Amino acid sequence: MSTVLIGCSHSRLVFLYYMKLLHDKVLTRDIDNNAGNFFLDFENAQPTEAERQLWEQVSKVLEEAMSILQDLQSYSGAGEAIRQAIQQPNDERVQEKAWNAVVPLVGKLKKFYEFSLKLEGTLHGLLGFLTSARCSPTQHLEQEQALARQFAEILHFTLRFDELKMTNPAIQNDFSYYRRTLSRMRINNLATEEENEVNNELANRMSLFYANATPMLKTLSDATTKFVSDNTDLPIENTTDCLSTMASVCKVMLETPEYRSRFASDETVLFCLRVMVGVIILYDYVHPAGAFVKSSKIDMKGCIKVLRDEPPNRVEGLLNALRYTTKHLNDDTTSKQIKNMLHV
C-alpha cells in the first residue's frame, strides 16, 4: 500500500515539476521579466522631465500625422477628368482641365511622401531613447510610457495610412497620369512651373514609394533596419527586445480582462491591435531569424489568436498585413501551425 502511495506521490511531484517548467517557459516567453505585466497607458501617459524634450519634438510630427490621415481619407482623385482627357486627346480645354485637377493632388502626394522622410528621422530619435543601454526594454517601456505611447502612435498612423492607401487606386492613377503628361510636355519643350515642385528625380522617388503596397510600413521597416546598422555600438537585441516587449505588452493587455476593461474607449482596442501587428512586422524585418521561428521572443500563436478573437471585419486588414508584408512568414522555419492560423 505504502509503495503505491509513494509511487502516486512521486508521479504527482513529477507532474507538478513539469507543469511549473511549462508555466515558467510561457511566462518568460510572454512576459520576459514582467514585460507584459504592467499596463501601458496608451490613452493618458504624460512625459517625465527626462522625456519632455523629445516628446515635444515628436508631438509636432504626430500632429502633422493626423492632418496627413485626414487629407488621405478625403483624397478622391481626378479619375473622371483623366478619363475625359484620355478619350479626347485633341481637345486642349479637356486636357487643361485634367492637368489643373491633377497638379494640386500631386502636391498632396508630395506632402505625404516628404512626411514619410520626416517620420524616419522621428523614429530614429525614439528608438535611440527607448533602446539605450541604461535600462532594460521592459524598464524603458514601463518608465518612459509617454515616449512608448508616441512610438505606438507612429505605428498606428503607419498601418492606418497604408490601409487607406491600399483601398484608394486613384493615388497611383493620378500620379501615373501626371508623370505621363509631364513627360509629353518635356518632349514638346513646354516648361511648367509645376515641374519645379516635383522634378524628375523627386517623381522617381515618389513613384517607388507609391508603387509599394504598404509604403509607410516599408519606410518604418527600412528606418529601423538602418537604425540598427548605424548604431553598431548598440547590440541588435536592444532594438529587437524593445519590439518584442511592446508586442507582449499589447497582447497581454488585449487578452487580460482586468487590463482591457481599463481602456476608456473601444478605439484603444483597435489601436492596441494595430500597434501589436506593427511591432511584429518591424521585428520580423530587423531580427535575423524573424518573428516566426520557434526561438522568437514574440508569442506569434498567442498574438494571432488575439487577432482572430476579434470580429473579422475589424482585423482582416491586420491579418493581411501579417500575411503579405512580413519577411519570414513563408520561410521553412515557420511552423505549419502558424501558417495554418494565418491561412497561408
N, C-alpha and C positions, 0 to 999 in steps of 0.2 A: 504493500500500500504506500509506504513512505517513498519507495523508488518511483512509483507512478507520480506522486506529488512533486518530487524533486524534478522529474522529467518535465512535468507540466510547468513548474515554476521556471525551469531553465528555458523552455520554449517561449514562455511569456517574456522573460527578460531579453532574449534574443530578438523577439518581435518588437519590443519597445525600443531596443537599441537601434534597430534598423529604421523604425519609424522616426526616431529622433534624428538620425543621419539624413533621412529624406527631408524632414522638416527644415533642418539646418541648411541643406542644399538649396531648397526652394527659397528660404528666407534670404540666404546670401545672394542668390541669383536675382531675386526680385527686389530686394531692398538694399543690398550692398552696403552693409554697415548702417542700416536705418535710412538709406537713401530715399525710400518711398514712405518712410514712417513719419512724415510731417505734412502739414497742409501748406501747399504753396498758394498764397493768396493772389490769384490772378485778377481779382476784382478790386482789391483795396491796398495792395502793397505800396508803401511810401519809402522814398530813399533815405538812407542814413547819410551822415555828413560825408563819409568816405565815398559813397556812390554819387553824391549830388552833382558834381561837375559833369561826369559822363552822362548821367541820367538826363540832365538838361539838354545836352547836345543831341542825345538820341530822341528825346521828346519832340524836338523840332522836326526831325526826319519822320517820325511816326505821324505827326500832324499832317505832313505832306502826303504820307501814305494813304490816309483816309480820303484826302482830296483826289488822289490818283484813282482809288477804287470807285469813287462817285463818278468821275469822268469816264472811267471804263464801263461802268454799269449803264451809263446813259449814251454810250457810243452806238449810234445807229447806222453809221456808214453812208456812203454815197452810191449805193447799189443801183438805184433807178437812173440817176444821172449818168452813170458809167454805161449802163445798158443802152441808153438812148445814144450816147456818143459812139458806141461800137456799131450800132445799127445805122447811124447816119454820119459816116466818117467825113463826108464833104461839107457838112453843114457847120460853118465856123461858129455860129451862135450856140449850137448844141455843144460843140467841143469846148467853147469857152465856159459854158455853164457847168460842165462836168469838172473842168480844171479848177474853177472857183469853188466848187463844192469839196474837192479832194484836198486842196492845199491846206486849209485850216485843220482838217482831220490829220494830215501828216504832221502838222505842228504838234498835235496831241500825242501822236505816236512817238515823236522825237522826245517829248517830255517824259513819257513812260520809260523809254529806253535810257535816257540820261538819269532818271531816278534809280534805275537798276544799278548804275555805277556808283551812285551815292550810297545805296543800300550795302554794297560790297564793302565800302570803307567803314560804314557804321558797324557792320557785323564784325570786322577785324577788331574794332575798339572793344566791343562787348566780349568777344572771345578772349582777348588779351586780359581782361579783368576777371572773367569767370573761370579761366583755366590756369591762372598764375599758381606758382608752387607754394604760396604762403599758407594755403589750407586745402583740404580735400574737396573733390567735386560736390559732395554732399553738403559740406560746411558752406561752400560758396553759395549754393542754391538756397540753403536754409537761412543764411545770414545776410545775403545780398538779394533779397526777394524782389526788390524794385527793378534791379537790372535783369534778373531772371524773368520777370514779367515782361520786360521790354524785348528780351530775346524771343520769348514766346509770341509776343505781338508781331514781331518781324516774320516769324514762321507762319503765323495765322494769315497775315497780309499776303505772303508769298503764295500759299495754297489757294487763297481766295482769288487773287489776281489771275492765277493760271486757270482756275475753274471758269472764270468769266471769259478769259481769252479763248479757251478751247471751244466755248459754245458760241463764239462770235466770228464766223468766217469773213465778215466784212473787213476785219482788220487787215488780213493778208490780201484780200481782193483790192482794197483801196490802195495799199502800198504798192502792189504789183502794177496797178494802172498808173500810179504816179511815176514809177520808175520807167515804164514804157513810154509815157508821154514825154518825160524829161529827156529820155534818150533820143526821141524823134526831134525834139526841139534843138538838141545839141547838133544833130546831123544837119538840120536846116539853119544852123547858126542863129537861133533865136535865143538871145540872152534873157534870163529871167531873174528877178530879184529873189524868188523863192529858192533858187539853186544855192544862194549864199547861206540859206538856213539849213538845208540838207544837201550838202555837196555829195559827190560821188563816193568818196571814201566813207563818209558817215552813213550814206544809204546802204553801202555794202555791209557795214557792221550791224545796222538796224535789220537788214534783210536776214542775216544769220540769226539774230536774236529772235525775230518773229517766226522764223522757219521752225524753231524748236516747239514741240507740243507744250512744254512747260518751261517757258523762258526764265521766269523769276526763280524757279527751283534750280534750274541749271546754273544761274548766276550765283545762288547761295551755295550750291554744292562745289562749284569751282572756287568760290571765295574761301570756303572752309578748307578745301584741299590746299589752296595757296597759303592760307594762314599757317597750316602745319609745316609746309615745305619752307616757308620764310623764317619760321621760328625753330631753327634746328637745335637750339639750346633747351627747348621745351619738349619733354617726352610726348610722343603722339598719344599716349594713354591719358594725359591731362585733358586732351580735347575729346577723345572717344569716351572717356569715363564721364565727362560733363554731359555728353549727348545721351549716353545710356542711362545715366541717373535721372535726367529730365524725362526720358521715356518711362522709366519705372515710377517716378512721382505721378505722372499723368495717369498711368494705368491703375495704380493703387487708388488714386483719388476717384477715378471713374467707377471702379468696381467695389469700393467700400462705402456702404450706405451712409455711415456717420460723416464721412468727408463730403460725399456727393450732396448730402442734404444741406451742407453749408453754402453751396452755390446760391447766390441770390437770384440768379437768372438762368433760365434754361439755355440761353445763348452761350453761357460759360461752359456748358457740357460740350457743345459743338466746338467751341474754342479749344477746349482741352483735347478733344479728339484730333483736331487739325494739328495741334502742336505735337502730339504724340507721333502722328504719322510723319510730320516734318522732320523731327529729330531722328526717327528711324531711317529715313531716306538719306539724311546727311551722314549718319553713322555708317550706312552701307557704302557710301562713296569714300569716306575717309579711312575707315578701318581696312587694312589689307585683306582680311578674310571676309569682310562684310557682316551684315546683321543677321544672316540666316543660318550660319553654321552652328553646330551644336555648342561650340565653346563661346558663342556670342554672349555678351553681358546683357543683352536685351532678351527678355522672355517673349519671343515672337509669337508663340502659340497663344500665350495669355493676352498679348496686345490684339491679335487678330480676333480672339474670342470677344474681347471688349467691343470691338467694332461690329462684329456680327450680332451682338446682343441688342444693338440699336436698330430702329426702323430702317429698312433697306434704302428707302429714298433719301435718307439723311446721310448715309455713309458710302453710297455706291461710288461717288467721286473719290473718296479717300481710299477705298479698296482698290480702285483702278490706279490710283497713284502708286500704291504698293506693287500692283501687278505690272505696271508699264513704265515706271520711272525709276525703279531701283536698279542697281548694277549687278547684284549677285543672286537674285531670286532663281534664275534658271541654271545656276551652277550645279554641278553634280553633288556638291557638298550640302545642298539644301535638301532636307528630308522630304520624302513623299507626302508625309502628313501635312507639312506646311504648304506644299504646293497644292494639295487637295483642298485645304482650308481656303485657299485663295482661288480655287478652280483653275489652276494653271495647266 
